[in-house]
Amino acid sequence: MSVGLGDIVQALGGELRGQADCEIHRIASLESARPGEISFIAHARFRTLIASTQASCLIVREDLADEAEQRGAVIVTRDPYLYYARLTRWWVARLRAGREPLALIHPSAVIGAAVQLHPSVRIGAGAVVDDGAVLAEGVQIGAQAHVGEFATLGAGTRLAARVEFGAACRMGERGLVHTGAVIGADGFGFAPFEGRWERIEQLGGVCIGNDVDIGANTCIDRGALDDTLIEDGVKLDNLIQIAHNVRIGAHTAMAGCVGVAGSARIGSGCTFGGAAMILGHLEIGDHVHISAASVVMSSILKPGQYSGVFPIDENGSWEKNAATLRQLHTLRSRLRALEKKINP
């Protein structure tokens, strides 16, 4: 596919400095870009790459525009990273528009009784849609995916191949669930009895809002009684575990391998770095940001950045520091006793 710079600016805005008929056939990184390709500079620290990149056009902020213009065409915008994000979506939409339309429902798909399908729904090879499910306009179900009984998918939502979307679970509009994700598996609920475990049936569901992205092999468990809730605009990376009855507020984002234990309440606009862990029944307020690999062991209600990572070190030094850390409580008690002697 090839498009003119003028077409890009007409669709997405920005100020074009250069020839509108300059043809672009690929979006590329600064380092790999070649003539005929477009790239972007989101941070001033990458300005040293302006002179070396071979991209035909750069997307830049105003403060870098003059420098970038000396080597070729530029699109000037307030937020180049946001412009790049929108460009990728516009680009993919054009690619898809040029393809031959696929069959709406593959002959090998299995559709249950009383299923409500909008005429525009697409269902891939080997997919199964169980009884009573509701699939709204533009929903796409990938090959071998499974939609459970009485599940609901809102307009424009897409399930990739081999997604499991459980019975009575609900997802809003424009969602995207990547391959291998499991929505609505049983939460981890067992009652101890005489040295063994009695299963607790998980009677709730999973309720997911609009514009939610869920990464590959991520699992969101159904609630024990009430639903597990994922609000609008939440973004979940790959290999994340969301336990039963968790609530995640709007526009919160989690990187890969985050784990959230049961009944935790997480506010809106939060971020969690990779492999962060949140213990059960805690409350995380709005706009709390947790660093990668941190373990949240108590509720956090004040907005801000929080870290709980013991810095990596040469192993011998790390063991010494860890041993000292275990003695901090004793050292504190001795220090207090000494202070009382000095200042009775």
KEDOZA-732637 format. One record per residue (C-alpha): x, y, z; residue in three letters; residue number from 0. Coordinates in nm, 3 decimals, padded with zeros to 5 digits. Example, Ala and Ser with C-alpha at 12.3 -4.5 7.8 and 13.67 -1.06 7.14 Angstrom:
2
<r <01.230; -00.450; 00.780>; ALA; 0> <r <01.367; -00.106; 00.714>; SER; 1> 
END
This chain:
344
<r <00.000; 00.000; 00.000>; MET; 0> <r <00.117; 00.351; -00.078>; SER; 1> <r <-00.037; 00.682; 00.034>; VAL; 2> <r <00.055; 01.047; -00.009>; GLY; 3> <r <00.156; 01.267; 00.282>; LEU; 4> <r <-00.133; 01.492; 00.190>; GLY; 5> <r <-00.376; 01.203; 00.244>; ASP; 6> <r <-00.230; 01.139; 00.589>; ILE; 7> <r <-00.260; 01.500; 00.699>; VAL; 8> <r <-00.609; 01.531; 00.555>; GLN; 9> <r <-00.718; 01.232; 00.763>; ALA; 10> <r <-00.526; 01.297; 01.086>; LEU; 11> <r <-00.445; 01.668; 01.092>; GLY; 12> <r <-00.110; 01.826; 01.171>; GLY; 13> <r <00.097; 02.074; 00.972>; GLU; 14> <r <00.269; 01.931; 00.665>; LEU; 15> <r <00.598; 02.089; 00.565>; ARG; 16> <r <00.691; 01.919; 00.242>; GLY; 17> <r <00.536; 01.784; -00.074>; GLN; 18> <r <00.183; 01.652; -00.032>; ALA; 19> <r <00.231; 01.399; -00.314>; ASP; 20> <r <00.533; 01.235; -00.147>; CYS; 21> <r <00.442; 00.863; -00.143>; GLU; 22> <r <00.469; 00.663; 00.181>; ILE; 23> <r <00.450; 00.284; 00.177>; HIS; 24> <r <00.552; 00.192; 00.534>; ARG; 25> <r <00.563; 00.316; 00.894>; ILE; 26> <r <00.908; 00.246; 01.035>; ALA; 27> <r <01.136; 00.309; 01.332>; SER; 28> <r <01.390; 00.590; 01.313>; LEU; 29> <r <01.680; 00.344; 01.292>; GLU; 30> <r <01.535; 00.115; 01.024>; SER; 31> <r <01.348; 00.370; 00.810>; ALA; 32> <r <01.430; 00.394; 00.441>; ARG; 33> <r <01.317; 00.636; 00.167>; PRO; 34> <r <00.944; 00.607; 00.114>; GLY; 35> <r <00.881; 00.542; 00.483>; GLU; 36> <r <00.755; 00.760; 00.770>; ILE; 37> <r <00.871; 00.766; 01.132>; SER; 38> <r <00.828; 00.983; 01.441>; PHE; 39> <r <01.023; 01.143; 01.726>; ILE; 40> <r <00.831; 01.143; 02.053>; ALA; 41> <r <01.110; 01.269; 02.283>; HIS; 42> <r <01.383; 01.527; 02.240>; ALA; 43> <r <01.645; 01.273; 02.355>; ARG; 44> <r <01.612; 01.106; 02.015>; PHE; 45> <r <01.693; 01.423; 01.823>; ARG; 46> <r <02.045; 01.291; 01.750>; THR; 47> <r <01.881; 01.042; 01.511>; LEU; 48> <r <01.729; 01.317; 01.296>; ILE; 49> <r <02.040; 01.355; 01.087>; ALA; 50> <r <02.098; 00.982; 01.035>; SER; 51> <r <01.749; 00.849; 00.964>; THR; 52> <r <01.659; 00.791; 00.599>; GLN; 53> <r <01.282; 00.829; 00.649>; ALA; 54> <r <01.110; 01.040; 00.386>; SER; 55> <r <00.899; 01.209; 00.653>; CYS; 56> <r <00.924; 01.260; 01.030>; LEU; 57> <r <00.639; 01.332; 01.271>; ILE; 58> <r <00.775; 01.586; 01.523>; VAL; 59> <r <00.686; 01.852; 01.777>; ARG; 60> <r <00.718; 02.221; 01.695>; GLU; 61> <r <01.051; 02.255; 01.881>; ASP; 62> <r <01.213; 01.995; 01.652>; LEU; 63> <r <01.040; 02.097; 01.329>; ALA; 64> <r <01.306; 02.331; 01.187>; ASP; 65> <r <01.588; 02.086; 01.252>; GLU; 66> <r <01.394; 01.794; 01.104>; ALA; 67> <r <01.282; 01.997; 00.802>; GLU; 68> <r <01.643; 02.046; 00.697>; GLN; 69> <r <01.664; 01.679; 00.601>; ARG; 70> <r <01.317; 01.626; 00.449>; GLY; 71> <r <00.941; 01.646; 00.491>; ALA; 72> <r <00.787; 01.678; 00.838>; VAL; 73> <r <00.442; 01.663; 00.994>; ILE; 74> <r <00.428; 01.895; 01.295>; VAL; 75> <r <00.194; 01.801; 01.578>; THR; 76> <r <00.163; 01.863; 01.951>; ARG; 77> <r <00.198; 01.494; 02.044>; ASP; 78> <r <00.393; 01.283; 01.790>; PRO; 79> <r <00.340; 00.958; 01.983>; TYR; 80> <r <-00.037; 01.005; 01.980>; LEU; 81> <r <-00.020; 01.095; 01.609>; TYR; 82> <r <00.179; 00.777; 01.545>; TYR; 83> <r <-00.083; 00.570; 01.733>; ALA; 84> <r <-00.364; 00.715; 01.525>; ARG; 85> <r <-00.161; 00.671; 01.206>; LEU; 86> <r <-00.120; 00.299; 01.276>; THR; 87> <r <-00.495; 00.253; 01.315>; ARG; 88> <r <-00.570; 00.456; 01.001>; TRP; 89> <r <-00.308; 00.256; 00.811>; TRP; 90> <r <-00.448; -00.082; 00.916>; VAL; 91> <r <-00.802; 00.029; 00.832>; ALA; 92> <r <-00.691; 00.117; 00.478>; ARG; 93> <r <-00.513; -00.216; 00.440>; LEU; 94> <r <-00.822; -00.407; 00.547>; ARG; 95> <r <-01.047; -00.200; 00.322>; ALA; 96> <r <-00.850; -00.317; 00.019>; GLY; 97> <r <-00.886; -00.689; 00.092>; ARG; 98> <r <-01.148; -00.924; -00.042>; GLU; 99> <r <-01.429; -00.964; 00.213>; PRO; 100> <r <-01.425; -01.291; 00.405>; LEU; 101> <r <-01.725; -01.516; 00.445>; ALA; 102> <r <-01.934; -01.388; 00.733>; LEU; 103> <r <-01.972; -01.726; 00.903>; ILE; 104> <r <-01.732; -02.009; 00.819>; HIS; 105> <r <-01.908; -02.336; 00.731>; PRO; 106> <r <-01.725; -02.516; 01.011>; SER; 107> <r <-01.842; -02.273; 01.283>; ALA; 108> <r <-02.099; -02.407; 01.531>; VAL; 109> <r <-02.384; -02.174; 01.627>; ILE; 110> <r <-02.615; -02.269; 01.914>; GLY; 111> <r <-02.985; -02.214; 01.962>; ALA; 112> <r <-03.139; -01.869; 02.012>; ALA; 113> <r <-02.813; -01.692; 01.934>; VAL; 114> <r <-02.858; -01.328; 01.833>; GLN; 115> <r <-02.619; -01.238; 01.551>; LEU; 116> <r <-02.610; -00.902; 01.378>; HIS; 117> <r <-02.589; -00.955; 00.998>; PRO; 118> <r <-02.238; -00.807; 00.995>; SER; 119> <r <-02.089; -01.054; 01.248>; VAL; 120> <r <-01.793; -01.261; 01.127>; ARG; 121> <r <-01.716; -01.601; 01.278>; ILE; 122> <r <-01.402; -01.794; 01.187>; GLY; 123> <r <-01.330; -02.159; 01.118>; ALA; 124> <r <-01.406; -02.399; 01.402>; GLY; 125> <r <-01.543; -02.130; 01.634>; ALA; 126> <r <-01.830; -02.215; 01.868>; VAL; 127> <r <-02.103; -01.977; 01.983>; VAL; 128> <r <-02.321; -02.134; 02.248>; ASP; 129> <r <-02.694; -02.100; 02.310>; ASP; 130> <r <-02.835; -01.757; 02.382>; GLY; 131> <r <-02.521; -01.556; 02.310>; ALA; 132> <r <-02.563; -01.202; 02.173>; VAL; 133> <r <-02.314; -01.068; 01.916>; LEU; 134> <r <-02.368; -00.706; 01.812>; ALA; 135> <r <-02.281; -00.521; 01.492>; GLU; 136> <r <-01.931; -00.577; 01.357>; GLY; 137> <r <-01.828; -00.841; 01.611>; VAL; 138> <r <-01.551; -01.073; 01.490>; GLN; 139> <r <-01.487; -01.418; 01.636>; ILE; 140> <r <-01.153; -01.577; 01.544>; GLY; 141> <r <-01.087; -01.936; 01.444>; ALA; 142> <r <-01.151; -02.192; 01.719>; GLN; 143> <r <-01.266; -01.926; 01.966>; ALA; 144> <r <-01.549; -02.010; 02.204>; HIS; 145> <r <-01.830; -01.781; 02.321>; VAL; 146> <r <-02.024; -01.928; 02.613>; GLY; 147> <r <-02.395; -01.944; 02.680>; GLU; 148> <r <-02.572; -01.610; 02.716>; PHE; 149> <r <-02.247; -01.417; 02.674>; ALA; 150> <r <-02.270; -01.069; 02.520>; THR; 151> <r <-02.023; -00.890; 02.292>; LEU; 152> <r <-02.075; -00.525; 02.201>; GLY; 153> <r <-02.044; -00.359; 01.862>; ALA; 154> <r <-01.704; -00.379; 01.696>; GLY; 155> <r <-01.551; -00.612; 01.954>; THR; 156> <r <-01.303; -00.873; 01.828>; ARG; 157> <r <-01.198; -01.205; 01.978>; LEU; 158> <r <-00.880; -01.347; 01.825>; ALA; 159> <r <-00.826; -01.715; 01.753>; ALA; 160> <r <-00.865; -01.958; 02.045>; ARG; 161> <r <-01.007; -01.708; 02.291>; VAL; 162> <r <-01.233; -01.850; 02.562>; GLU; 163> <r <-01.515; -01.609; 02.650>; PHE; 164> <r <-01.717; -01.768; 02.923>; GLY; 165> <r <-02.088; -01.815; 02.985>; ALA; 166> <r <-02.284; -01.506; 03.091>; ALA; 167> <r <-01.979; -01.279; 03.058>; CYS; 168> <r <-02.026; -00.938; 02.900>; ARG; 169> <r <-01.796; -00.710; 02.702>; MET; 170> <r <-01.875; -00.366; 02.565>; GLY; 171> <r <-01.800; -00.202; 02.233>; GLU; 172> <r <-01.472; -00.187; 02.037>; ARG; 173> <r <-01.296; -00.439; 02.260>; GLY; 174> <r <-01.006; -00.659; 02.155>; LEU; 175> <r <-00.912; -00.991; 02.316>; VAL; 176> <r <-00.592; -01.155; 02.193>; HIS; 177> <r <-00.520; -01.521; 02.133>; THR; 178> <r <-00.530; -01.759; 02.427>; GLY; 179> <r <-00.700; -01.524; 02.671>; ALA; 180> <r <-00.955; -01.680; 02.905>; VAL; 181> <r <-01.242; -01.464; 03.025>; ILE; 182> <r <-01.471; -01.613; 03.286>; GLY; 183> <r <-01.286; -01.916; 03.420>; ALA; 184> <r <-01.373; -02.009; 03.778>; ASP; 185> <r <-01.220; -01.796; 04.048>; GLY; 186> <r <-00.996; -01.975; 04.298>; PHE; 187> <r <-01.253; -02.054; 04.565>; GLY; 188> <r <-01.231; -02.345; 04.810>; PHE; 189> <r <-01.345; -02.393; 05.169>; ALA; 190> <r <-01.119; -02.592; 05.406>; PRO; 191> <r <-01.281; -02.892; 05.571>; PHE; 192> <r <-01.104; -03.162; 05.774>; GLU; 193> <r <-00.775; -03.123; 05.592>; GLY; 194> <r <-00.921; -03.106; 05.244>; ARG; 195> <r <-01.081; -02.846; 05.019>; TRP; 196> <r <-01.448; -02.810; 04.924>; GLU; 197> <r <-01.512; -02.636; 04.593>; ARG; 198> <r <-01.711; -02.310; 04.600>; ILE; 199> <r <-01.911; -02.269; 04.279>; GLU; 200> <r <-01.838; -01.934; 04.119>; GLN; 201> <r <-02.180; -01.782; 04.050>; LEU; 202> <r <-02.080; -01.437; 03.923>; GLY; 203> <r <-01.960; -01.335; 03.579>; GLY; 204> <r <-01.715; -01.093; 03.420>; VAL; 205> <r <-01.836; -00.751; 03.308>; CYS; 206> <r <-01.602; -00.559; 03.076>; ILE; 207> <r <-01.662; -00.204; 02.953>; GLY; 208> <r <-01.598; -00.031; 02.621>; ASN; 209> <r <-01.260; 00.010; 02.448>; ASP; 210> <r <-01.085; -00.256; 02.657>; VAL; 211> <r <-00.780; -00.441; 02.522>; ASP; 212> <r <-00.682; -00.777; 02.673>; ILE; 213> <r <-00.349; -00.938; 02.587>; GLY; 214> <r <-00.259; -01.291; 02.488>; ALA; 215> <r <-00.298; -01.562; 02.754>; ASN; 216> <r <-00.437; -01.319; 03.009>; THR; 217> <r <-00.696; -01.464; 03.245>; CYS; 218> <r <-00.987; -01.280; 03.409>; ILE; 219> <r <-01.178; -01.497; 03.655>; ASP; 220> <r <-01.554; -01.479; 03.709>; ARG; 221> <r <-01.677; -01.355; 04.045>; GLY; 222> <r <-01.781; -01.579; 04.332>; ALA; 223> <r <-02.119; -01.405; 04.374>; LEU; 224> <r <-02.090; -01.061; 04.217>; ASP; 225> <r <-01.917; -00.992; 03.885>; ASP; 226> <r <-01.550; -00.919; 03.828>; THR; 227> <r <-01.555; -00.567; 03.679>; LEU; 228> <r <-01.323; -00.414; 03.418>; ILE; 229> <r <-01.426; -00.057; 03.339>; GLU; 230> <r <-01.398; 00.142; 03.014>; ASP; 231> <r <-01.060; 00.191; 02.847>; GLY; 232> <r <-00.861; -00.057; 03.057>; VAL; 233> <r <-00.551; -00.196; 02.883>; LYS; 234> <r <-00.413; -00.534; 02.992>; LEU; 235> <r <-00.091; -00.678; 02.853>; ASP; 236> <r <-00.010; -01.046; 02.802>; ASN; 237> <r <00.000; -01.310; 03.078>; LEU; 238> <r <-00.191; -01.112; 03.340>; ILE; 239> <r <-00.398; -01.277; 03.611>; GLN; 240> <r <-00.709; -01.095; 03.738>; ILE; 241> <r <-00.870; -01.295; 04.019>; ALA; 242> <r <-01.236; -01.316; 04.111>; HIS; 243> <r <-01.429; -01.008; 04.222>; ASN; 244> <r <-01.149; -00.767; 04.132>; VAL; 245> <r <-01.260; -00.424; 04.014>; ARG; 246> <r <-01.036; -00.219; 03.781>; ILE; 247> <r <-01.123; 00.144; 03.717>; GLY; 248> <r <-01.142; 00.320; 03.383>; ALA; 249> <r <-00.827; 00.371; 03.174>; HIS; 250> <r <-00.595; 00.180; 03.405>; THR; 251> <r <-00.310; -00.003; 03.227>; ALA; 252> <r <-00.113; -00.310; 03.335>; MET; 253> <r <00.207; -00.447; 03.178>; ALA; 254> <r <00.283; -00.816; 03.134>; GLY; 255> <r <00.273; -01.070; 03.417>; CYS; 256> <r <00.091; -00.847; 03.666>; VAL; 257> <r <-00.111; -01.043; 03.919>; GLY; 258> <r <-00.414; -00.908; 04.105>; VAL; 259> <r <-00.551; -01.121; 04.390>; ALA; 260> <r <-00.918; -01.161; 04.469>; GLY; 261> <r <-01.146; -00.872; 04.563>; SER; 262> <r <-00.880; -00.602; 04.513>; ALA; 263> <r <-01.024; -00.263; 04.415>; ARG; 264> <r <-00.815; -00.058; 04.173>; ILE; 265> <r <-00.899; 00.298; 04.078>; GLY; 266> <r <-00.898; 00.478; 03.745>; SER; 267> <r <-00.597; 00.610; 03.557>; GLY; 268> <r <-00.352; 00.378; 03.735>; CYS; 269> <r <-00.048; 00.206; 03.583>; THR; 270> <r <00.128; -00.113; 03.690>; PHE; 271> <r <00.473; -00.213; 03.565>; GLY; 272> <r <00.552; -00.566; 03.457>; GLY; 273> <r <00.526; -00.841; 03.720>; ALA; 274> <r <00.378; -00.612; 03.984>; ALA; 275> <r <00.164; -00.798; 04.239>; MET; 276> <r <-00.141; -00.670; 04.428>; ILE; 277> <r <-00.259; -00.867; 04.729>; LEU; 278> <r <-00.624; -00.948; 04.781>; GLY; 279> <r <-00.889; -00.720; 04.934>; HIS; 280> <r <-00.668; -00.410; 04.900>; LEU; 281> <r <-00.782; -00.074; 04.767>; GLU; 282> <r <-00.574; 00.124; 04.519>; ILE; 283> <r <-00.691; 00.481; 04.463>; GLY; 284> <r <-00.710; 00.674; 04.138>; ASP; 285> <r <-00.387; 00.773; 03.958>; HIS; 286> <r <-00.159; 00.542; 04.154>; VAL; 287> <r <00.145; 00.421; 03.960>; HIS; 288> <r <00.325; 00.103; 04.068>; ILE; 289> <r <00.676; 00.027; 03.947>; SER; 290> <r <00.766; -00.304; 03.784>; ALA; 291> <r <00.810; -00.608; 04.011>; ALA; 292> <r <00.670; -00.426; 04.315>; SER; 293> <r <00.450; -00.614; 04.562>; VAL; 294> <r <00.161; -00.408; 04.698>; VAL; 295> <r <00.090; -00.539; 05.049>; MET; 296> <r <-00.132; -00.262; 05.185>; SER; 297> <r <-00.391; -00.025; 05.043>; SER; 298> <r <-00.270; 00.292; 04.867>; ILE; 299> <r <-00.516; 00.580; 04.846>; LEU; 300> <r <-00.289; 00.877; 04.768>; LYS; 301> <r <-00.201; 00.938; 04.399>; PRO; 302> <r <00.166; 00.907; 04.309>; GLY; 303> <r <00.449; 00.675; 04.209>; GLN; 304> <r <00.522; 00.378; 04.435>; TYR; 305> <r <00.809; 00.128; 04.423>; SER; 306> <r <00.889; -00.178; 04.629>; GLY; 307> <r <01.178; -00.338; 04.445>; VAL; 308> <r <01.497; -00.453; 04.619>; PHE; 309> <r <01.770; -00.342; 04.374>; PRO; 310> <r <01.954; -00.612; 04.184>; ILE; 311> <r <02.319; -00.657; 04.285>; ASP; 312> <r <02.609; -00.901; 04.271>; GLU; 313> <r <02.481; -01.204; 04.460>; ASN; 314> <r <02.725; -01.193; 04.751>; GLY; 315> <r <02.652; -00.827; 04.815>; SER; 316> <r <02.278; -00.887; 04.779>; TRP; 317> <r <02.284; -01.165; 05.041>; GLU; 318> <r <02.466; -00.941; 05.289>; LYS; 319> <r <02.216; -00.660; 05.237>; ASN; 320> <r <01.924; -00.902; 05.267>; ALA; 321> <r <02.067; -01.035; 05.594>; ALA; 322> <r <02.098; -00.681; 05.725>; THR; 323> <r <01.744; -00.604; 05.618>; LEU; 324> <r <01.614; -00.892; 05.831>; ARG; 325> <r <01.780; -00.734; 06.136>; GLN; 326> <r <01.626; -00.388; 06.093>; LEU; 327> <r <01.355; -00.441; 06.356>; HIS; 328> <r <01.610; -00.554; 06.617>; THR; 329> <r <01.841; -00.266; 06.530>; LEU; 330> <r <01.553; -00.020; 06.564>; ARG; 331> <r <01.469; -00.151; 06.911>; SER; 332> <r <01.832; -00.123; 07.021>; ARG; 333> <r <01.853; 00.229; 06.882>; LEU; 334> <r <01.542; 00.337; 07.069>; ARG; 335> <r <01.677; 00.188; 07.394>; ALA; 336> <r <02.002; 00.378; 07.340>; LEU; 337> <r <01.816; 00.703; 07.277>; GLU; 338> <r <01.627; 00.662; 07.605>; LYS; 339> <r <01.954; 00.622; 07.794>; LYS; 340> <r <02.100; 00.933; 07.632>; ILE; 341> <r <01.781; 01.137; 07.664>; ASN; 342> <r <01.591; 00.992; 07.961>; PRO; 343> 
END
